[in-house]
Amino acid sequence: MSHKSIDKVKRRIRQKVRGSAEKPRLSVFRSNNHIYAQLIDDVLGKTILSSSTLEASISSKLESTSTCEASILVGQHIAKKSLEANITTVVFDRGGRIYHGRIKALADAAREHGLKF
């Protein structure tokens, strides 16, 4: 998928997916080397929580930060942080990417560790 088409899909998704303080948006961004997850309150335009493979606690456990294993760790970490902040339900934003591979691994890991979406 080209960059322009991902932006088009992302805009179309964001028209339907909105986060609030009670039910924030779980936004996932995947680059070639890393994966990032954020809980965002779109009403205030603020990031509530974030997690990524750039964090020392996650990257120290991995050989490579661009694998499904890395995505699973980020999903578990963001779920743990959000449950500590009393956030149990979120709206998932796949960031214009297809729901498979690393995106799916992160989402499944977050669901397994208590997030509902």
Biopython code that builds the backbone (N, CA, C, O; Angstrom):
import numpy as np
from Bio.PDB.StructureBuilder import StructureBuilder

atoms = [
    (1, "MET", "N", (0.840, -1.174, 0.000)),
    (1, "MET", "CA", (0.000, 0.000, 0.000)),
    (1, "MET", "C", (0.888, 1.241, 0.000)),
    (1, "MET", "O", (1.848, 1.332, 0.764)),
    (2, "SER", "N", (0.562, 2.167, -0.843)),
    (2, "SER", "CA", (1.361, 3.385, -0.892)),
    (2, "SER", "C", (0.988, 4.303, 0.268)),
    (2, "SER", "O", (-0.047, 4.140, 0.914)),
    (3, "HIS", "N", (1.863, 5.270, 0.509)),
    (3, "HIS", "CA", (1.656, 6.205, 1.619)),
    (3, "HIS", "C", (0.364, 6.993, 1.434)),
    (3, "HIS", "O", (-0.348, 7.244, 2.406)),
    (4, "LYS", "N", (0.047, 7.392, 0.182)),
    (4, "LYS", "CA", (-1.164, 8.172, -0.055)),
    (4, "LYS", "C", (-2.414, 7.368, 0.240)),
    (4, "LYS", "O", (-3.373, 7.897, 0.801)),
    (5, "SER", "N", (-2.416, 6.098, -0.131)),
    (5, "SER", "CA", (-3.610, 5.301, 0.109)),
    (5, "SER", "C", (-3.787, 4.997, 1.601)),
    (5, "SER", "O", (-4.921, 4.903, 2.071)),
    (6, "ILE", "N", (-2.695, 4.841, 2.353)),
    (6, "ILE", "CA", (-2.801, 4.635, 3.797)),
    (6, "ILE", "C", (-3.401, 5.878, 4.443)),
    (6, "ILE", "O", (-4.246, 5.767, 5.332)),
    (7, "ASP", "N", (-2.975, 7.055, 4.007)),
    (7, "ASP", "CA", (-3.539, 8.298, 4.548)),
    (7, "ASP", "C", (-5.028, 8.412, 4.254)),
    (7, "ASP", "O", (-5.793, 8.898, 5.087)),
    (8, "LYS", "N", (-5.444, 7.962, 3.064)),
    (8, "LYS", "CA", (-6.851, 7.997, 2.695)),
    (8, "LYS", "C", (-7.675, 7.074, 3.592)),
    (8, "LYS", "O", (-8.738, 7.456, 4.081)),
    (9, "VAL", "N", (-7.184, 5.880, 3.798)),
    (9, "VAL", "CA", (-7.871, 4.920, 4.658)),
    (9, "VAL", "C", (-7.903, 5.434, 6.087)),
    (9, "VAL", "O", (-8.919, 5.307, 6.771)),
    (10, "LYS", "N", (-6.787, 6.021, 6.549)),
    (10, "LYS", "CA", (-6.706, 6.553, 7.909)),
    (10, "LYS", "C", (-7.755, 7.646, 8.128)),
    (10, "LYS", "O", (-8.412, 7.680, 9.168)),
    (11, "ARG", "N", (-7.910, 8.535, 7.147)),
    (11, "ARG", "CA", (-8.919, 9.600, 7.258)),
    (11, "ARG", "C", (-10.329, 9.012, 7.317)),
    (11, "ARG", "O", (-11.170, 9.484, 8.082)),
    (12, "ARG", "N", (-10.584, 7.989, 6.516)),
    (12, "ARG", "CA", (-11.903, 7.360, 6.486)),
    (12, "ARG", "C", (-12.209, 6.677, 7.829)),
    (12, "ARG", "O", (-13.337, 6.745, 8.318)),
    (13, "ILE", "N", (-11.215, 6.028, 8.414)),
    (13, "ILE", "CA", (-11.394, 5.377, 9.716)),
    (13, "ILE", "C", (-11.646, 6.418, 10.792)),
    (13, "ILE", "O", (-12.527, 6.233, 11.632)),
    (14, "ARG", "N", (-10.891, 7.511, 10.784)),
    (14, "ARG", "CA", (-10.985, 8.534, 11.831)),
    (14, "ARG", "C", (-12.316, 9.280, 11.793)),
    (14, "ARG", "O", (-12.700, 9.891, 12.791)),
    (15, "GLN", "N", (-13.041, 9.245, 10.647)),
    (15, "GLN", "CA", (-14.367, 9.847, 10.611)),
    (15, "GLN", "C", (-15.336, 9.075, 11.501)),
    (15, "GLN", "O", (-16.278, 9.648, 12.049)),
    (16, "LYS", "N", (-15.099, 7.772, 11.640)),
    (16, "LYS", "CA", (-16.006, 6.912, 12.397)),
    (16, "LYS", "C", (-15.514, 6.647, 13.812)),
    (16, "LYS", "O", (-16.329, 6.454, 14.714)),
    (17, "VAL", "N", (-14.206, 6.631, 14.030)),
    (17, "VAL", "CA", (-13.628, 6.235, 15.310)),
    (17, "VAL", "C", (-13.208, 7.475, 16.087)),
    (17, "VAL", "O", (-12.324, 8.219, 15.663)),
    (18, "ARG", "N", (-13.856, 7.687, 17.235)),
    (18, "ARG", "CA", (-13.535, 8.814, 18.113)),
    (18, "ARG", "C", (-13.325, 8.300, 19.520)),
    (18, "ARG", "O", (-14.057, 7.423, 19.978)),
    (19, "GLY", "N", (-12.343, 8.832, 20.202)),
    (19, "GLY", "CA", (-12.083, 8.445, 21.577)),
    (19, "GLY", "C", (-12.529, 9.520, 22.545)),
    (19, "GLY", "O", (-12.574, 10.700, 22.199)),
    (20, "SER", "N", (-12.862, 9.103, 23.771)),
    (20, "SER", "CA", (-13.241, 10.049, 24.823)),
    (20, "SER", "C", (-12.499, 9.644, 26.092)),
    (20, "SER", "O", (-11.741, 8.674, 26.085)),
    (21, "ALA", "N", (-12.708, 10.367, 27.158)),
    (21, "ALA", "CA", (-12.043, 10.048, 28.419)),
    (21, "ALA", "C", (-12.507, 8.694, 28.954)),
    (21, "ALA", "O", (-11.710, 7.944, 29.518)),
    (22, "GLU", "N", (-13.806, 8.375, 28.776)),
    (22, "GLU", "CA", (-14.343, 7.109, 29.256)),
    (22, "GLU", "C", (-13.936, 5.951, 28.352)),
    (22, "GLU", "O", (-13.685, 4.846, 28.833)),
    (23, "LYS", "N", (-13.871, 6.195, 27.050)),
    (23, "LYS", "CA", (-13.569, 5.159, 26.066)),
    (23, "LYS", "C", (-12.561, 5.726, 25.061)),
    (23, "LYS", "O", (-12.947, 6.144, 23.970)),
    (24, "PRO", "N", (-11.262, 5.743, 25.424)),
    (24, "PRO", "CA", (-10.261, 6.355, 24.552)),
    (24, "PRO", "C", (-9.979, 5.511, 23.302)),
    (24, "PRO", "O", (-10.336, 4.335, 23.227)),
    (25, "ARG", "N", (-9.342, 6.138, 22.347)),
    (25, "ARG", "CA", (-8.970, 5.474, 21.101)),
    (25, "ARG", "C", (-7.598, 4.839, 21.274)),
    (25, "ARG", "O", (-6.645, 5.515, 21.661)),
    (26, "LEU", "N", (-7.493, 3.546, 20.991)),
    (26, "LEU", "CA", (-6.208, 2.844, 21.000)),
    (26, "LEU", "C", (-5.653, 2.931, 19.587)),
    (26, "LEU", "O", (-6.047, 2.173, 18.701)),
    (27, "SER", "N", (-4.739, 3.859, 19.394)),
    (27, "SER", "CA", (-4.148, 4.099, 18.085)),
    (27, "SER", "C", (-2.838, 3.332, 17.963)),
    (27, "SER", "O", (-1.988, 3.393, 18.852)),
    (28, "VAL", "N", (-2.679, 2.611, 16.856)),
    (28, "VAL", "CA", (-1.479, 1.807, 16.617)),
    (28, "VAL", "C", (-0.756, 2.351, 15.394)),
    (28, "VAL", "O", (-1.360, 2.555, 14.341)),
    (29, "PHE", "N", (0.541, 2.581, 15.545)),
    (29, "PHE", "CA", (1.385, 2.994, 14.422)),
    (29, "PHE", "C", (2.511, 1.987, 14.278)),
    (29, "PHE", "O", (3.189, 1.646, 15.247)),
    (30, "ARG", "N", (2.697, 1.520, 13.060)),
    (30, "ARG", "CA", (3.737, 0.539, 12.781)),
    (30, "ARG", "C", (4.713, 1.125, 11.770)),
    (30, "ARG", "O", (4.318, 1.572, 10.693)),
    (31, "SER", "N", (5.987, 1.117, 12.132)),
    (31, "SER", "CA", (7.026, 1.479, 11.179)),
    (31, "SER", "C", (7.779, 0.209, 10.816)),
    (31, "SER", "O", (7.430, -0.868, 11.299)),
    (32, "ASN", "N", (8.784, 0.306, 9.992)),
    (32, "ASN", "CA", (9.551, -0.881, 9.625)),
    (32, "ASN", "C", (10.294, -1.465, 10.824)),
    (32, "ASN", "O", (10.492, -2.678, 10.896)),
    (33, "ASN", "N", (10.708, -0.617, 11.762)),
    (33, "ASN", "CA", (11.539, -1.071, 12.871)),
    (33, "ASN", "C", (10.835, -1.146, 14.218)),
    (33, "ASN", "O", (11.294, -1.870, 15.101)),
    (34, "HIS", "N", (9.745, -0.427, 14.403)),
    (34, "HIS", "CA", (9.110, -0.343, 15.720)),
    (34, "HIS", "C", (7.598, -0.374, 15.591)),
    (34, "HIS", "O", (7.046, -0.257, 14.497)),
    (35, "ILE", "N", (6.938, -0.534, 16.734)),
    (35, "ILE", "CA", (5.479, -0.416, 16.801)),
    (35, "ILE", "C", (5.135, 0.431, 18.023)),
    (35, "ILE", "O", (5.762, 0.308, 19.075)),
    (36, "TYR", "N", (4.134, 1.287, 17.870)),
    (36, "TYR", "CA", (3.745, 2.244, 18.903)),
    (36, "TYR", "C", (2.244, 2.112, 19.159)),
    (36, "TYR", "O", (1.473, 1.890, 18.226)),
    (37, "ALA", "N", (1.831, 2.249, 20.413)),
    (37, "ALA", "CA", (0.413, 2.241, 20.776)),
    (37, "ALA", "C", (0.150, 3.405, 21.721)),
    (37, "ALA", "O", (0.933, 3.670, 22.633)),
    (38, "GLN", "N", (-0.969, 4.099, 21.490)),
    (38, "GLN", "CA", (-1.341, 5.232, 22.334)),
    (38, "GLN", "C", (-2.819, 5.150, 22.671)),
    (38, "GLN", "O", (-3.622, 4.721, 21.843)),
    (39, "LEU", "N", (-3.181, 5.552, 23.868)),
    (39, "LEU", "CA", (-4.580, 5.763, 24.225)),
    (39, "LEU", "C", (-4.822, 7.263, 24.159)),
    (39, "LEU", "O", (-4.159, 8.039, 24.848)),
    (40, "ILE", "N", (-5.776, 7.668, 23.326)),
    (40, "ILE", "CA", (-5.978, 9.087, 23.031)),
    (40, "ILE", "C", (-7.406, 9.503, 23.364)),
    (40, "ILE", "O", (-8.362, 8.812, 23.013)),
    (41, "ASP", "N", (-7.541, 10.639, 24.046)),
    (41, "ASP", "CA", (-8.829, 11.280, 24.290)),
    (41, "ASP", "C", (-8.986, 12.340, 23.196)),
    (41, "ASP", "O", (-8.355, 13.396, 23.251)),
    (42, "ASP", "N", (-9.832, 12.050, 22.202)),
    (42, "ASP", "CA", (-9.998, 12.969, 21.070)),
    (42, "ASP", "C", (-10.776, 14.222, 21.436)),
    (42, "ASP", "O", (-10.665, 15.234, 20.744)),
    (43, "VAL", "N", (-11.557, 14.182, 22.500)),
    (43, "VAL", "CA", (-12.314, 15.366, 22.925)),
    (43, "VAL", "C", (-11.344, 16.458, 23.371)),
    (43, "VAL", "O", (-11.490, 17.619, 22.990)),
    (44, "LEU", "N", (-10.354, 16.079, 24.180)),
    (44, "LEU", "CA", (-9.356, 17.038, 24.654)),
    (44, "LEU", "C", (-8.140, 17.120, 23.739)),
    (44, "LEU", "O", (-7.355, 18.062, 23.835)),
    (45, "GLY", "N", (-7.981, 16.139, 22.855)),
    (45, "GLY", "CA", (-6.808, 16.099, 21.984)),
    (45, "GLY", "C", (-5.547, 15.737, 22.746)),
    (45, "GLY", "O", (-4.466, 16.234, 22.432)),
    (46, "LYS", "N", (-5.678, 14.872, 23.752)),
    (46, "LYS", "CA", (-4.541, 14.513, 24.612)),
    (46, "LYS", "C", (-4.278, 13.015, 24.557)),
    (46, "LYS", "O", (-5.200, 12.206, 24.451)),
    (47, "THR", "N", (-2.988, 12.664, 24.634)),
    (47, "THR", "CA", (-2.596, 11.275, 24.783)),
    (47, "THR", "C", (-2.630, 10.931, 26.264)),
    (47, "THR", "O", (-1.994, 11.601, 27.078)),
    (48, "ILE", "N", (-3.370, 9.889, 26.609)),
    (48, "ILE", "CA", (-3.512, 9.482, 27.999)),
    (48, "ILE", "C", (-2.346, 8.589, 28.406)),
    (48, "ILE", "O", (-1.688, 8.834, 29.416)),
    (49, "LEU", "N", (-2.094, 7.543, 27.606)),
    (49, "LEU", "CA", (-1.018, 6.582, 27.860)),
    (49, "LEU", "C", (-0.356, 6.222, 26.546)),
    (49, "LEU", "O", (-0.952, 6.366, 25.478)),
    (50, "SER", "N", (0.879, 5.753, 26.631)),
    (50, "SER", "CA", (1.535, 5.266, 25.422)),
    (50, "SER", "C", (2.498, 4.148, 25.777)),
    (50, "SER", "O", (2.934, 4.010, 26.920)),
    (51, "SER", "N", (2.817, 3.358, 24.768)),
    (51, "SER", "CA", (3.778, 2.278, 24.914)),
    (51, "SER", "C", (4.366, 2.005, 23.536)),
    (51, "SER", "O", (3.682, 2.148, 22.523)),
    (52, "SER", "N", (5.629, 1.613, 23.503)),
    (52, "SER", "CA", (6.256, 1.307, 22.219)),
    (52, "SER", "C", (7.468, 0.411, 22.438)),
    (52, "SER", "O", (7.885, 0.164, 23.570)),
    (53, "THR", "N", (8.015, -0.063, 21.341)),
    (53, "THR", "CA", (9.213, -0.895, 21.409)),
    (53, "THR", "C", (10.454, -0.061, 21.706)),
    (53, "THR", "O", (11.542, -0.615, 21.867)),
    (54, "LEU", "N", (10.313, 1.242, 21.781)),
    (54, "LEU", "CA", (11.438, 2.106, 22.137)),
    (54, "LEU", "C", (11.687, 2.130, 23.648)),
    (54, "LEU", "O", (12.759, 2.540, 24.093)),
    (55, "GLU", "N", (10.705, 1.693, 24.432)),
    (55, "GLU", "CA", (10.856, 1.671, 25.889)),
    (55, "GLU", "C", (11.882, 0.618, 26.281)),
    (55, "GLU", "O", (11.895, -0.487, 25.738)),
    (56, "ALA", "N", (12.732, 0.969, 27.221)),
    (56, "ALA", "CA", (13.812, 0.072, 27.643)),
    (56, "ALA", "C", (13.288, -1.231, 28.223)),
    (56, "ALA", "O", (13.880, -2.289, 28.011)),
    (57, "SER", "N", (12.177, -1.162, 28.956)),
    (57, "SER", "CA", (11.628, -2.375, 29.573)),
    (57, "SER", "C", (11.140, -3.384, 28.535)),
    (57, "SER", "O", (11.086, -4.582, 28.815)),
    (58, "ILE", "N", (10.788, -2.916, 27.351)),
    (58, "ILE", "CA", (10.321, -3.811, 26.287)),
    (58, "ILE", "C", (11.470, -4.226, 25.377)),
    (58, "ILE", "O", (11.628, -5.410, 25.078)),
    (59, "SER", "N", (12.274, -3.260, 24.935)),
    (59, "SER", "CA", (13.335, -3.563, 23.970)),
    (59, "SER", "C", (14.425, -4.449, 24.560)),
    (59, "SER", "O", (15.108, -5.161, 23.823)),
    (60, "SER", "N", (14.598, -4.415, 25.884)),
    (60, "SER", "CA", (15.626, -5.254, 26.508)),
    (60, "SER", "C", (15.269, -6.741, 26.446)),
    (60, "SER", "O", (16.153, -7.594, 26.534)),
    (61, "LYS", "N", (13.979, -7.056, 26.294)),
    (61, "LYS", "CA", (13.535, -8.447, 26.239)),
    (61, "LYS", "C", (13.556, -9.020, 24.821)),
    (61, "LYS", "O", (13.282, -10.205, 24.633)),
    (62, "LEU", "N", (13.877, -8.199, 23.827)),
    (62, "LEU", "CA", (13.733, -8.597, 22.429)),
    (62, "LEU", "C", (15.051, -8.625, 21.677)),
    (62, "LEU", "O", (15.970, -7.863, 21.976)),
    (63, "GLU", "N", (15.128, -9.513, 20.702)),
    (63, "GLU", "CA", (16.254, -9.490, 19.768)),
    (63, "GLU", "C", (15.986, -8.458, 18.687)),
    (63, "GLU", "O", (16.876, -7.698, 18.303)),
    (64, "SER", "N", (14.731, -8.437, 18.192)),
    (64, "SER", "CA", (14.333, -7.508, 17.146)),
    (64, "SER", "C", (13.043, -6.820, 17.558)),
    (64, "SER", "O", (12.145, -7.452, 18.114)),
    (65, "THR", "N", (12.953, -5.523, 17.284)),
    (65, "THR", "CA", (11.761, -4.765, 17.656)),
    (65, "THR", "C", (10.726, -4.735, 16.533)),
    (65, "THR", "O", (9.695, -4.077, 16.671)),
    (66, "SER", "N", (10.978, -5.427, 15.433)),
    (66, "SER", "CA", (10.067, -5.387, 14.291)),
    (66, "SER", "C", (9.393, -6.737, 14.062)),
    (66, "SER", "O", (9.167, -7.127, 12.916)),
    (67, "THR", "N", (9.070, -7.455, 15.138)),
    (67, "THR", "CA", (8.449, -8.767, 15.016)),
    (67, "THR", "C", (7.089, -8.790, 15.709)),
    (67, "THR", "O", (6.730, -7.866, 16.440)),
    (68, "CYS", "N", (6.340, -9.867, 15.464)),
    (68, "CYS", "CA", (5.055, -10.048, 16.151)),
    (68, "CYS", "C", (5.272, -10.214, 17.649)),
    (68, "CYS", "O", (4.429, -9.806, 18.447)),
    (69, "GLU", "N", (6.381, -10.802, 18.029)),
    (69, "GLU", "CA", (6.712, -10.960, 19.450)),
    (69, "GLU", "C", (6.817, -9.587, 20.127)),
    (69, "GLU", "O", (6.349, -9.405, 21.251)),
    (70, "ALA", "N", (7.429, -8.639, 19.441)),
    (70, "ALA", "CA", (7.541, -7.275, 19.971)),
    (70, "ALA", "C", (6.159, -6.633, 20.087)),
    (70, "ALA", "O", (5.879, -5.935, 21.062)),
    (71, "SER", "N", (5.299, -6.865, 19.100)),
    (71, "SER", "CA", (3.944, -6.312, 19.122)),
    (71, "SER", "C", (3.138, -6.878, 20.291)),
    (71, "SER", "O", (2.359, -6.163, 20.921)),
    (72, "ILE", "N", (3.331, -8.156, 20.571)),
    (72, "ILE", "CA", (2.631, -8.790, 21.688)),
    (72, "ILE", "C", (3.040, -8.136, 23.004)),
    (72, "ILE", "O", (2.192, -7.865, 23.854)),
    (73, "LEU", "N", (4.330, -7.884, 23.172)),
    (73, "LEU", "CA", (4.803, -7.239, 24.411)),
    (73, "LEU", "C", (4.234, -5.833, 24.562)),
    (73, "LEU", "O", (3.856, -5.433, 25.663)),
    (74, "VAL", "N", (4.170, -5.081, 23.464)),
    (74, "VAL", "CA", (3.611, -3.724, 23.516)),
    (74, "VAL", "C", (2.119, -3.796, 23.849)),
    (74, "VAL", "O", (1.631, -2.988, 24.639)),
    (75, "GLY", "N", (1.386, -4.748, 23.264)),
    (75, "GLY", "CA", (-0.034, -4.917, 23.568)),
    (75, "GLY", "C", (-0.272, -5.248, 25.031)),
    (75, "GLY", "O", (-1.187, -4.712, 25.655)),
    (76, "GLN", "N", (0.560, -6.140, 25.580)),
    (76, "GLN", "CA", (0.441, -6.495, 26.990)),
    (76, "GLN", "C", (0.740, -5.294, 27.879)),
    (76, "GLN", "O", (0.055, -5.059, 28.874)),
    (77, "HIS", "N", (1.767, -4.539, 27.511)),
    (77, "HIS", "CA", (2.195, -3.386, 28.310)),
    (77, "HIS", "C", (1.143, -2.280, 28.310)),
    (77, "HIS", "O", (0.870, -1.693, 29.357)),
    (78, "ILE", "N", (0.546, -1.987, 27.146)),
    (78, "ILE", "CA", (-0.460, -0.926, 27.085)),
    (78, "ILE", "C", (-1.729, -1.358, 27.835)),
    (78, "ILE", "O", (-2.397, -0.526, 28.449)),
    (79, "ALA", "N", (-2.062, -2.652, 27.787)),
    (79, "ALA", "CA", (-3.228, -3.146, 28.523)),
    (79, "ALA", "C", (-2.996, -3.037, 30.028)),
    (79, "ALA", "O", (-3.885, -2.624, 30.773)),
    (80, "LYS", "N", (-1.802, -3.408, 30.466)),
    (80, "LYS", "CA", (-1.477, -3.330, 31.892)),
    (80, "LYS", "C", (-1.540, -1.881, 32.383)),
    (80, "LYS", "O", (-2.112, -1.602, 33.437)),
    (81, "LYS", "N", (-0.945, -0.960, 31.611)),
    (81, "LYS", "CA", (-0.966, 0.459, 31.996)),
    (81, "LYS", "C", (-2.393, 1.000, 32.048)),
    (81, "LYS", "O", (-2.745, 1.741, 32.966)),
    (82, "SER", "N", (-3.213, 0.633, 31.065)),
    (82, "SER", "CA", (-4.565, 1.176, 31.016)),
    (82, "SER", "C", (-5.432, 0.629, 32.148)),
    (82, "SER", "O", (-6.261, 1.357, 32.695)),
    (83, "LEU", "N", (-5.252, -0.640, 32.507)),
    (83, "LEU", "CA", (-6.018, -1.191, 33.627)),
    (83, "LEU", "C", (-5.616, -0.536, 34.942)),
    (83, "LEU", "O", (-6.456, -0.346, 35.822)),
    (84, "GLU", "N", (-4.339, -0.189, 35.084)),
    (84, "GLU", "CA", (-3.885, 0.544, 36.266)),
    (84, "GLU", "C", (-4.513, 1.928, 36.341)),
    (84, "GLU", "O", (-4.727, 2.464, 37.428)),
    (85, "ALA", "N", (-4.811, 2.510, 35.166)),
    (85, "ALA", "CA", (-5.446, 3.831, 35.107)),
    (85, "ALA", "C", (-6.971, 3.729, 35.069)),
    (85, "ALA", "O", (-7.650, 4.712, 34.772)),
    (86, "ASN", "N", (-7.519, 2.530, 35.372)),
    (86, "ASN", "CA", (-8.963, 2.275, 35.392)),
    (86, "ASN", "C", (-9.635, 2.482, 34.038)),
    (86, "ASN", "O", (-10.775, 2.942, 33.977)),
    (87, "ILE", "N", (-8.946, 2.150, 32.967)),
    (87, "ILE", "CA", (-9.516, 2.188, 31.620)),
    (87, "ILE", "C", (-9.647, 0.743, 31.160)),
    (87, "ILE", "O", (-8.650, 0.034, 31.018)),
    (88, "THR", "N", (-10.889, 0.311, 30.926)),
    (88, "THR", "CA", (-11.102, -1.083, 30.528)),
    (88, "THR", "C", (-11.603, -1.221, 29.092)),
    (88, "THR", "O", (-11.374, -2.250, 28.455)),
    (89, "THR", "N", (-12.282, -0.197, 28.577)),
    (89, "THR", "CA", (-12.860, -0.260, 27.246)),
    (89, "THR", "C", (-12.231, 0.809, 26.361)),
    (89, "THR", "O", (-12.088, 1.960, 26.773)),
    (90, "VAL", "N", (-11.858, 0.424, 25.147)),
    (90, "VAL", "CA", (-11.251, 1.351, 24.201)),
    (90, "VAL", "C", (-11.883, 1.159, 22.826)),
    (90, "VAL", "O", (-12.621, 0.201, 22.597)),
    (91, "VAL", "N", (-11.584, 2.079, 21.920)),
    (91, "VAL", "CA", (-11.958, 1.981, 20.516)),
    (91, "VAL", "C", (-10.660, 1.756, 19.759)),
    (91, "VAL", "O", (-9.707, 2.516, 19.934)),
    (92, "PHE", "N", (-10.604, 0.718, 18.914)),
    (92, "PHE", "CA", (-9.363, 0.356, 18.233)),
    (92, "PHE", "C", (-9.218, 1.112, 16.922)),
    (92, "PHE", "O", (-10.146, 1.154, 16.114)),
    (93, "ASP", "N", (-8.050, 1.709, 16.715)),
    (93, "ASP", "CA", (-7.709, 2.430, 15.482)),
    (93, "ASP", "C", (-6.463, 1.779, 14.905)),
    (93, "ASP", "O", (-5.371, 1.910, 15.459)),
    (94, "ARG", "N", (-6.629, 1.078, 13.792)),
    (94, "ARG", "CA", (-5.508, 0.341, 13.203)),
    (94, "ARG", "C", (-4.586, 1.218, 12.370)),
    (94, "ARG", "O", (-3.622, 0.719, 11.790)),
    (95, "GLY", "N", (-4.861, 2.495, 12.300)),
    (95, "GLY", "CA", (-3.971, 3.436, 11.640)),
    (95, "GLY", "C", (-3.870, 3.278, 10.134)),
    (95, "GLY", "O", (-2.832, 3.584, 9.548)),
    (96, "GLY", "N", (-4.933, 2.806, 9.503)),
    (96, "GLY", "CA", (-4.936, 2.656, 8.058)),
    (96, "GLY", "C", (-4.293, 1.379, 7.557)),
    (96, "GLY", "O", (-4.311, 1.112, 6.355)),
    (97, "ARG", "N", (-3.735, 0.600, 8.436)),
    (97, "ARG", "CA", (-3.083, -0.663, 8.055)),
    (97, "ARG", "C", (-4.089, -1.805, 8.061)),
    (97, "ARG", "O", (-5.136, -1.716, 8.703)),
    (98, "ILE", "N", (-3.771, -2.867, 7.351)),
    (98, "ILE", "CA", (-4.603, -4.059, 7.330)),
    (98, "ILE", "C", (-4.505, -4.746, 8.686)),
    (98, "ILE", "O", (-3.438, -4.779, 9.298)),
    (99, "TYR", "N", (-5.628, -5.296, 9.152)),
    (99, "TYR", "CA", (-5.669, -5.946, 10.450)),
    (99, "TYR", "C", (-5.124, -7.373, 10.333)),
    (99, "TYR", "O", (-5.887, -8.336, 10.267)),
    (100, "HIS", "N", (-3.817, -7.490, 10.310)),
    (100, "HIS", "CA", (-3.163, -8.793, 10.371)),
    (100, "HIS", "C", (-1.718, -8.578, 10.755)),
    (100, "HIS", "O", (-1.249, -7.441, 10.795)),
    (101, "GLY", "N", (-1.007, -9.652, 11.039)),
    (101, "GLY", "CA", (0.404, -9.549, 11.379)),
    (101, "GLY", "C", (0.632, -8.843, 12.692)),
    (101, "GLY", "O", (0.033, -9.199, 13.707)),
    (102, "ARG", "N", (1.498, -7.841, 12.679)),
    (102, "ARG", "CA", (1.896, -7.145, 13.901)),
    (102, "ARG", "C", (0.757, -6.348, 14.529)),
    (102, "ARG", "O", (0.679, -6.246, 15.753)),
    (103, "ILE", "N", (-0.127, -5.781, 13.708)),
    (103, "ILE", "CA", (-1.276, -5.024, 14.220)),
    (103, "ILE", "C", (-2.216, -5.981, 14.964)),
    (103, "ILE", "O", (-2.666, -5.680, 16.069)),
    (104, "LYS", "N", (-2.505, -7.127, 14.357)),
    (104, "LYS", "CA", (-3.391, -8.120, 14.966)),
    (104, "LYS", "C", (-2.772, -8.692, 16.236)),
    (104, "LYS", "O", (-3.478, -8.914, 17.219)),
    (105, "ALA", "N", (-1.468, -8.932, 16.229)),
    (105, "ALA", "CA", (-0.780, -9.475, 17.404)),
    (105, "ALA", "C", (-0.903, -8.519, 18.586)),
    (105, "ALA", "O", (-1.160, -8.952, 19.709)),
    (106, "LEU", "N", (-0.722, -7.228, 18.343)),
    (106, "LEU", "CA", (-0.861, -6.229, 19.409)),
    (106, "LEU", "C", (-2.291, -6.209, 19.945)),
    (106, "LEU", "O", (-2.496, -6.196, 21.158)),
    (107, "ALA", "N", (-3.278, -6.206, 19.052)),
    (107, "ALA", "CA", (-4.677, -6.147, 19.469)),
    (107, "ALA", "C", (-5.060, -7.385, 20.275)),
    (107, "ALA", "O", (-5.715, -7.272, 21.311)),
    (108, "ASP", "N", (-4.657, -8.561, 19.810)),
    (108, "ASP", "CA", (-4.990, -9.804, 20.516)),
    (108, "ASP", "C", (-4.354, -9.840, 21.902)),
    (108, "ASP", "O", (-4.985, -10.280, 22.863)),
    (109, "ALA", "N", (-3.113, -9.381, 22.010)),
    (109, "ALA", "CA", (-2.427, -9.362, 23.308)),
    (109, "ALA", "C", (-3.108, -8.394, 24.274)),
    (109, "ALA", "O", (-3.237, -8.686, 25.463)),
    (110, "ALA", "N", (-3.542, -7.246, 23.765)),
    (110, "ALA", "CA", (-4.246, -6.279, 24.617)),
    (110, "ALA", "C", (-5.572, -6.858, 25.094)),
    (110, "ALA", "O", (-5.944, -6.675, 26.253)),
    (111, "ARG", "N", (-6.288, -7.555, 24.216)),
    (111, "ARG", "CA", (-7.559, -8.184, 24.600)),
    (111, "ARG", "C", (-7.337, -9.269, 25.660)),
    (111, "ARG", "O", (-8.087, -9.352, 26.632)),
    (112, "GLU", "N", (-6.315, -10.091, 25.472)),
    (112, "GLU", "CA", (-6.031, -11.175, 26.399)),
    (112, "GLU", "C", (-5.698, -10.662, 27.804)),
    (112, "GLU", "O", (-5.931, -11.346, 28.800)),
    (113, "HIS", "N", (-5.149, -9.448, 27.863)),
    (113, "HIS", "CA", (-4.754, -8.883, 29.157)),
    (113, "HIS", "C", (-5.781, -7.911, 29.725)),
    (113, "HIS", "O", (-5.454, -7.122, 30.612)),
    (114, "GLY", "N", (-7.022, -7.953, 29.229)),
    (114, "GLY", "CA", (-8.107, -7.257, 29.891)),
    (114, "GLY", "C", (-8.748, -6.078, 29.190)),
    (114, "GLY", "O", (-9.776, -5.591, 29.662)),
    (115, "LEU", "N", (-8.194, -5.589, 28.083)),
    (115, "LEU", "CA", (-8.846, -4.476, 27.384)),
    (115, "LEU", "C", (-10.014, -5.008, 26.576)),
    (115, "LEU", "O", (-9.927, -6.088, 25.992)),
    (116, "LYS", "N", (-11.104, -4.261, 26.538)),
    (116, "LYS", "CA", (-12.284, -4.648, 25.771)),
    (116, "LYS", "C", (-12.435, -3.716, 24.574)),
    (116, "LYS", "O", (-12.484, -2.495, 24.721)),
    (117, "PHE", "N", (-12.508, -4.315, 23.391)),
    (117, "PHE", "CA", (-12.833, -3.579, 22.152)),
    (117, "PHE", "C", (-13.227, -4.546, 21.077)),
    (117, "PHE", "O", (-13.538, -4.135, 19.960)),
]
sb = StructureBuilder()
sb.init_structure("model")
sb.init_model(0)
sb.init_chain("A")
sb.init_seg("    ")
for serial, (resi, resn, name, xyz) in enumerate(atoms, 1):
    if name == "N":
        sb.init_residue(resn, " ", resi, " ")
    sb.init_atom(name, np.array(xyz, "f"), 0.0, 1.0, " ", f" {name:<3s}", serial, name[0])
structure = sb.get_structure()
